[in-house]
Amino acid sequence: MPAAVDLSALTVVRGGRRVLSELDLTVPTGQVTGLLGPSGCGKSTLLRAIVGVQRITSGTVRVLGAPAGSRELRSRVGYMTQSPSVYADLSVDENLGFFARVLGVGPDAVARVRSAVDLDEFGSQVVGRLSGGQRSRVSLAVALLAEPELLVLDEPTVGLDPVLRVSLWALFARLAQGGTTVLVSSHVMDEAERCDRLLLMRDGRLIADDTPAAIKRAAGVGDVESAFLALVEQEAR
Ligand SMILES: Nc1ncnc2c1ncn2[C@@H]1O[C@H](COP(=O)(O)OP(=O)(O)OP(=O)(O)O)[C@@H](O)[C@H]1O
């Protein structure tokens, strides 16, 4: 099966700084791929390049067989940014209904995505009066509306309690089982274990690209956080 995302020699310079450097990577179709690395390593910039909202300096980014950001990808790629991108003065259902119309999907999608993110009790609640975690789940619900083939999520579990985090990771796994490609960033290394595949990043470069088990095995350690530290140490030598 062709890769959902295929990057070749991607370089991005932002504010005079080289934020991504000659990145080559692929994201397999129908799996949950985790993009992990410390704050500032370039995760959001990479995700922005994949959804086509980042000006790139050089290289190529192909998504679902088309150049990133092309028109035909609009409804095939769902993107959730780090800061909630929904209207604070509208209710959850009004937001979902609005974005459903923008995306041209039927009104029955609203109930489907509301329930997928566990917000059924909050349909008539104004978003401005929700907690941060609830608000980010409304953004996630928007990203799910068009049943995208590729779902790109920038730190979707920040600010969520452990129970909700587990339920969201279960949702990502269910989506992948149904054929959706899920690319999710996090700087919480314990979330790595829930991914089929991991991309570990540091300073705009990829330091590992494999399954969690293979990354731990290669580093001879029992958890991904220790593997990350071992890889950083190896590089410094
Ligand atoms: N608008 C911008 N202009 C210039 N530089 C930027 C801009 N946005 C981000 N950067 C720089 O690009 C680098 C990578 O930022 P990016 O947001 O991609 O990192 P990240 O890994 O997603 O971090 P975090 O986990 O904290 O969100 C950082 O050094 C940051 O300072």
The ligand as a MOL file (V3000), in Angstrom:
LIG
                    3D

  0  0  0     0  0            999 V3000
M  V30 BEGIN CTAB
M  V30 COUNTS 31 33 0 0 0
M  V30 BEGIN ATOM
M  V30 1 N 6.1130 31.8780 13.4250 0
M  V30 2 C 7.3710 31.5410 13.6730 0
M  V30 3 N 8.3970 32.2940 13.2480 0
M  V30 4 C 9.6730 31.9560 13.4880 0
M  V30 5 N 10.0310 30.8590 14.1590 0
M  V30 6 C 9.0660 30.0620 14.6280 0
M  V30 7 C 7.6830 30.3560 14.4080 0
M  V30 8 N 6.9670 29.3720 14.9880 0
M  V30 9 C 7.8410 28.5140 15.5340 0
M  V30 10 N 9.1050 28.9180 15.3240 0
M  V30 11 C 10.3320 28.2360 15.7680 0
M  V30 12 O 10.4090 26.9860 15.1150 0
M  V30 13 C 10.9250 25.9780 16.0050 0
M  V30 14 C 10.0240 24.7760 15.9610 0
M  V30 15 O 8.7400 25.1410 16.4600 0
M  V30 16 P 7.5430 24.1050 16.4760 0
M  V30 17 O 6.3370 24.8440 16.9560 0
M  V30 18 O 7.4730 23.4090 15.1780 0
M  V30 19 O 8.0360 23.0790 17.5880 0
M  V30 20 P 7.2350 21.9400 18.3820 0
M  V30 21 O 8.1360 20.7590 18.4120 0
M  V30 22 O 5.8970 21.7640 17.7930 0
M  V30 23 O 7.1150 22.5710 19.8330 0
M  V30 24 P 5.9450 22.3990 20.9530 0
M  V30 25 O 5.9510 20.9600 21.3720 0
M  V30 26 O 6.4240 23.3230 22.0360 0
M  V30 27 O 4.6860 22.8440 20.3060 0
M  V30 28 C 11.0450 26.6350 17.3740 0
M  V30 29 O 12.4050 26.9080 17.6080 0
M  V30 30 C 10.2620 27.9030 17.2600 0
M  V30 31 O 10.8570 28.9210 18.0210 0
M  V30 END ATOM
M  V30 BEGIN BOND
M  V30 1 1 1 2
M  V30 2 1 2 3
M  V30 3 2 2 7
M  V30 4 2 3 4
M  V30 5 1 4 5
M  V30 6 2 5 6
M  V30 7 1 6 7
M  V30 8 1 6 10
M  V30 9 1 7 8
M  V30 10 2 8 9
M  V30 11 1 9 10
M  V30 12 1 10 11
M  V30 13 1 11 12
M  V30 14 1 11 30
M  V30 15 1 12 13
M  V30 16 1 13 14
M  V30 17 1 13 28
M  V30 18 1 14 15
M  V30 19 1 15 16
M  V30 20 2 16 17
M  V30 21 1 16 18
M  V30 22 1 16 19
M  V30 23 1 19 20
M  V30 24 2 20 21
M  V30 25 1 20 22
M  V30 26 1 20 23
M  V30 27 1 23 24
M  V30 28 2 24 25
M  V30 29 1 24 26
M  V30 30 1 24 27
M  V30 31 1 28 29
M  V30 32 1 28 30
M  V30 33 1 30 31
M  V30 END BOND
M  V30 END CTAB
M  END
